[in-house]
Amino acid sequence: MLEDLHRELSEIGQRGRLRTLRTIEERRGAWVKIEGRWLLNLSSNDYLGLSTEISLGELAEKLSLFGLGAGAARLLSGNHALYEALEGRLYELYGRPALIFGSGYLANLGVLSGLCGRRDAIFADKLVHASLIDGMRLSGATFYRYPHGDLEALEDLLRRKRGRHRRALIVTESVFSMDGDFPDLPALVEIKERYGAFLVLDEAHAVGVFGRRGLGLAEETGTLQEVDLILGTFGKAFGAYGAFVVSAEEVRRYLIHRARSFIFTTALPAVVVAGALAGLERAVEAGERRRRVRKLARRLRRALGLDQGGLADEVPIVPVVVGEDRRALELSERLFAAGFLAPAIRPPTVPEGTARLRLSLSASMDGKDLERLPPLLRETS
């Protein structure tokens, strides 16, 4: 077996797809220290710059009350009072019950495998996150993939396939993590209503950034109450850790009974949940930071010639697609030498032939720090 693994790793390396772990020695806002050098971090999802601002000092009381570990799953003795506080606050904001999961990956696994079975169907955008794909596989449901963002193709699939299945879920991200684009959400709401489908929206990369209170693209587009189930994370713009699901009370209760990634895992420690609540409260009030990071995104896209006009230019994920894997690696290393951390993104994370740098922006960045980036990218393109 070891010889077989060694051979496969060698083949991965020959294709320019070998992955390594770089050690972050220290973090200060948008800057990270690696190998004794400070680099601007263009690979974080810390869109509002909150992840280094929530201190252990403000969470110390919760640590003294509950200790470091939760000690058990929530259905046993891990359901500490901070869960109720956080889920209650989400209810106030979203107007529907919430359920906390250990991570975004666990939430996506639990929702799809918990809500669907062999009699059901899932209609998913072809570029949804790996965790949603794994959730579809675990569910046992029949799943259909429609071309990225092609709602006509989705409707055609629903027209032909919907009647064969008990439940039908439409699954999409709001902001796609590798492309920085988003679907026509109001149109998706109309489609799901026409075909009696249940719309699941992964807002992991939209919460904090979009919406008046930072509740995501659904809030931004006025469809917050029409989307059947919203998934969000605390580990990105909210600067903490964990994830949440917002939906009807029947859905929440059903997931408590059926979502294996909720049932069979140790609860998050109280200090982590307290951090998530602190991040959520900061993000709700962070209107100026939202405006700032969206302005940075517009400026960078314009400087790179990637602007399209409208809301799409304000997504703080700016993909620079170079195509070939080794070329993306070389470009990443050149930027590293120039003081920018922007790891190459290669298949299977993205489709074949679309290796890229994914430039991720944060409100903690200074526009002047980004001024050297477009010339560098043009020189090496």
C-alpha positions in Angstrom: 0.0 0.0 0.0 2.8 2.5 0.9 4.5 1.8 -2.5 1.2 2.5 -4.2 0.6 5.7 -2.3 4.2 6.8 -3.1 3.6 6.2 -6.8 0.4 8.2 -6.8 2.0 11.1 -4.9 4.8 11.1 -7.5 2.2 11.3 -10.3 0.4 14.2 -8.5 3.8 16.0 -8.3 4.5 15.4 -12.0 1.2 17.1 -12.9 2.1 20.1 -10.8 -0.6 19.4 -8.2 1.4 18.5 -5.1 0.1 20.4 -2.0 2.2 21.5 0.9 1.5 23.2 4.2 3.1 26.6 4.8 3.4 27.6 8.5 2.1 30.9 9.6 4.3 32.1 12.4 2.3 35.2 13.3 -0.7 37.2 12.1 -1.4 40.9 12.3 -4.5 42.0 10.5 -4.1 41.3 6.8 -0.5 40.4 7.2 1.1 37.0 8.0 4.7 36.1 8.9 6.2 33.1 7.0 9.8 32.1 7.1 10.6 35.3 8.9 9.0 37.6 6.3 5.8 39.6 6.4 3.4 39.1 3.5 0.0 40.5 2.6 -2.4 37.7 2.9 -4.5 37.3 -0.2 -5.7 33.8 0.7 -7.9 34.4 3.7 -11.7 34.5 4.0 -11.5 37.1 6.7 -13.5 39.6 4.7 -14.2 42.1 7.5 -10.9 41.7 9.2 -12.5 40.5 12.5 -10.6 37.3 13.0 -7.7 38.9 14.9 -9.9 41.4 16.9 -11.9 39.0 19.1 -9.6 38.6 22.1 -9.4 35.7 24.6 -9.8 38.4 27.3 -13.4 39.2 26.4 -14.2 35.5 26.3 -12.4 34.6 29.6 -15.6 34.6 31.7 -17.1 32.0 29.4 -14.0 29.9 29.6 -14.1 30.0 33.4 -17.8 29.1 33.5 -17.6 26.1 31.1 -14.0 25.1 30.7 -12.1 24.5 27.5 -14.0 21.5 26.1 -17.7 20.8 25.7 -17.2 17.2 26.7 -20.1 15.6 24.8 -22.4 15.9 21.8 -25.2 18.5 22.1 -27.9 15.7 22.5 -26.0 14.5 25.6 -24.5 17.1 27.9 -22.8 19.4 25.4 -25.7 21.8 24.8 -24.4 24.7 27.0 -26.2 28.0 27.4 -24.1 29.8 24.8 -25.7 27.7 22.1 -29.1 29.1 23.1 -27.8 32.6 23.1 -26.3 32.3 19.6 -29.2 30.5 18.1 -31.6 33.0 19.7 -29.7 35.9 18.2 -29.7 34.3 14.7 -33.5 33.9 15.1 -33.8 37.6 15.9 -31.8 38.5 12.8 -33.2 36.0 10.3 -36.7 35.7 11.6 -36.5 31.9 11.6 -35.0 29.2 13.9 -31.3 28.4 13.7 -29.2 25.3 14.4 -25.5 25.5 15.0 -23.1 22.9 13.4 -19.4 22.4 14.1 -18.2 23.7 10.7 -19.5 24.6 7.3 -18.5 21.2 6.0 -20.4 19.4 8.7 -23.4 21.6 8.1 -23.5 20.9 4.4 -23.1 17.2 5.0 -25.8 17.1 7.6 -28.4 19.2 5.8 -28.3 17.2 2.5 -27.9 13.8 3.9 -30.4 14.5 6.6 -33.2 15.9 4.5 -32.9 13.6 1.5 -33.1 9.9 0.8 -33.5 7.5 -2.1 -36.9 8.8 -3.1 -35.7 12.3 -3.4 -33.7 14.5 -5.9 -31.1 17.2 -5.6 -30.6 19.7 -8.4 -27.2 21.4 -7.9 -25.1 24.0 -9.7 -22.1 22.2 -11.2 -19.6 24.3 -9.2 -21.0 23.9 -5.7 -18.6 23.3 -2.9 -17.1 19.9 -2.3 -18.9 19.6 1.1 -22.3 19.9 -0.8 -21.2 17.3 -3.3 -20.3 14.9 -0.5 -23.6 15.7 1.2 -25.4 14.7 -2.0 -23.5 11.5 -2.2 -24.2 10.5 1.4 -27.9 11.3 1.0 -28.6 8.4 -1.4 -30.8 10.8 -3.4 -30.6 11.1 -7.2 -28.8 14.2 -8.0 -28.6 16.3 -11.2 -26.0 18.9 -12.0 -26.8 21.9 -14.1 -24.2 24.0 -15.9 -22.9 26.8 -13.6 -25.4 29.6 -13.3 -27.6 28.3 -16.2 -31.1 28.6 -14.8 -32.7 27.6 -18.1 -30.9 24.3 -17.9 -32.0 24.0 -14.2 -35.6 24.6 -15.2 -35.4 22.1 -18.0 -34.1 19.4 -15.6 -36.9 20.2 -13.1 -39.5 20.1 -15.9 -38.3 16.6 -17.0 -37.3 15.0 -13.7 -39.2 16.7 -10.8 -42.3 14.4 -11.1 -40.3 11.3 -10.5 -39.3 12.2 -6.9 -40.8 12.9 -3.5 -38.7 15.8 -2.4 -36.7 18.1 -4.7 -33.9 20.3 -3.4 -32.2 23.1 -5.5 -28.7 23.6 -4.1 -26.5 26.6 -4.9 -23.9 28.9 -3.3 -24.8 32.5 -3.2 -21.2 33.7 -3.7 -19.1 31.0 -5.4 -15.9 30.6 -3.5 -13.5 30.1 -6.5 -15.2 32.3 -9.1 -16.5 35.1 -7.0 -19.8 35.2 -8.9 -23.4 34.6 -7.9 -26.7 33.3 -9.3 -29.8 35.3 -10.0 -31.4 34.7 -6.6 -34.9 36.2 -7.3 -35.1 34.1 -10.4 -34.1 31.0 -8.5 -36.9 31.7 -6.0 -39.5 31.9 -8.8 -38.2 28.6 -10.2 -38.3 26.7 -6.9 -41.9 27.9 -6.3 -43.0 26.8 -9.8 -41.8 23.3 -9.3 -42.5 22.8 -5.6 -38.8 22.5 -4.8 -36.9 23.5 -1.6 -34.1 26.0 -2.1 -30.9 25.5 -0.2 -28.5 28.5 -0.3 -24.9 28.3 0.9 -24.1 31.8 2.0 -20.7 31.0 3.5 -18.9 33.6 1.4 -21.7 36.2 1.4 -22.6 36.6 5.1 -20.9 39.6 6.5 -20.2 41.1 3.1 -23.7 41.5 1.6 -26.9 42.8 3.0 -27.6 45.8 5.2 -26.9 43.8 8.4 -24.5 41.4 6.7 -26.9 38.6 6.5 -25.9 37.7 2.9 -27.0 37.8 -0.7 -30.5 36.9 0.3 -30.8 40.0 2.4 -29.1 42.1 -0.3 -31.6 40.9 -3.0 -34.7 41.0 -0.7 -35.3 37.3 -0.8 -34.4 36.5 2.8 -37.8 35.0 3.6 -38.3 33.2 0.3 -35.1 31.1 0.5 -36.1 27.9 2.3 -32.8 27.1 4.0 -29.7 29.3 4.5 -26.3 28.0 5.5 -23.7 30.3 6.9 -20.4 30.1 8.6 -18.8 32.0 11.5 -15.2 31.1 10.3 -15.1 33.6 7.4 -16.4 37.2 7.6 -17.6 36.7 11.2 -14.0 36.0 12.3 -14.7 33.0 14.5 -15.5 29.3 14.0 -18.6 27.1 13.4 -21.6 27.2 11.1 -25.3 27.7 11.2 -28.5 26.7 9.4 -31.6 28.9 9.3 -34.9 27.4 8.2 -38.4 26.5 9.4 -38.9 25.0 12.8 -39.9 21.7 11.3 -36.6 21.6 9.4 -34.6 22.4 12.5 -36.3 19.6 14.5 -35.9 17.2 11.6 -32.2 17.9 11.4 -31.7 17.3 15.1 -33.1 13.8 14.5 -31.5 13.0 11.1 -28.3 15.0 10.5 -25.6 12.6 11.5 -22.9 15.3 11.4 -24.9 17.1 14.1 -25.8 14.1 16.2 -22.5 12.2 16.3 -20.0 14.9 17.0 -18.8 16.6 20.2 -20.3 20.1 20.7 -18.3 23.2 20.1 -16.7 24.5 23.3 -18.6 27.4 25.0 -15.7 29.8 24.4 -15.8 29.1 20.6 -19.6 29.7 20.5 -19.1 32.9 22.5 -16.5 34.0 20.0 -19.0 33.3 17.2 -21.6 35.4 18.9 -19.1 38.2 19.4 -18.1 38.0 15.7 -21.8 38.0 14.6 -22.6 41.1 16.6 -19.5 43.0 15.3 -20.4 42.0 11.7 -24.0 43.2 12.0 -22.7 46.6 12.9 -19.8 46.6 10.4 -21.5 48.6 7.6 -18.4 50.7 7.0 -16.2 47.6 6.7 -18.6 46.1 4.2 -18.4 49.2 2.1 -14.6 49.3 2.4 -14.0 45.7 1.3 -16.5 46.0 -1.6 -14.8 49.2 -2.7 -11.4 47.5 -2.6 -12.9 44.7 -4.8 -14.1 47.2 -7.4 -10.8 48.9 -7.6 -8.8 45.8 -7.9 -11.1 44.4 -10.6 -10.9 47.6 -12.5 -7.1 47.7 -12.3 -6.9 44.1 -13.6 -9.4 44.7 -16.4 -11.8 42.2 -14.8 -14.7 44.6 -14.0 -18.1 43.7 -15.4 -20.3 46.4 -13.8 -22.8 46.1 -11.0 -22.8 44.1 -7.8 -20.5 41.4 -9.3 -17.6 43.8 -9.1 -18.0 44.1 -5.3 -17.4 40.5 -4.4 -14.1 40.3 -2.5 -13.0 37.2 -4.3 -11.1 38.1 -7.5 -10.1 35.0 -9.6 -7.1 35.4 -11.9 -7.4 32.4 -14.1 -4.1 31.3 -15.8 -5.1 27.8 -17.0 -2.1 25.5 -16.7 -1.2 24.2 -13.2 2.5 24.8 -13.3 2.0 28.4 -14.6 -0.3 29.1 -11.6 2.4 27.7 -9.3 5.1 29.8 -10.8 2.9 32.9 -10.6 2.1 32.2 -7.0 5.9 31.8 -6.1 6.7 35.1 -7.9 4.1 36.9 -5.8 5.4 35.2 -2.7 8.9 36.6 -3.4 7.3 40.0 -3.9 5.5 39.9 -0.5 2.0 38.5 -1.4 0.6 35.2 -0.2 -1.7 33.9 -3.0 -1.5 30.1 -3.2 -2.2 28.5 -6.6 -5.6 26.9 -6.9 -5.6 23.8 -9.0 -7.8 20.8 -9.9 -9.7 19.2 -8.4 -10.6 22.3 -6.4 -11.3 24.0 -9.8 -12.2 22.4 -13.2 -9.4 21.1 -15.5 -7.6 23.9 -17.4 -8.7 26.7 -15.0 -5.9 26.8 -12.5 -5.8 30.2 -10.9 -4.8 32.6 -8.2 -7.8 33.4 -6.0 -7.2 36.9 -4.6 -9.2 37.3 -1.4 -9.7 40.8 0.0 -10.3 42.1 3.5 -11.5 45.3 5.0 -8.3 45.3 7.1 -6.2 45.9 3.9 -5.0 49.3 2.8 -5.6 50.2 -0.8 -2.0 51.2 -1.1 -0.9 47.7 -0.2 -2.6 46.4 -3.3 -1.2 49.0 -5.7 1.9 46.8 -6.6 -0.2 43.8 -7.4 -1.7 44.6 -10.8 1.7 45.5 -12.4 3.2 42.3 -11.0 0.4 40.2 -12.4 0.7 41.9 -15.8 4.5 41.4 -15.8 4.2 37.7 -15.2 1.1 37.0 -17.3 
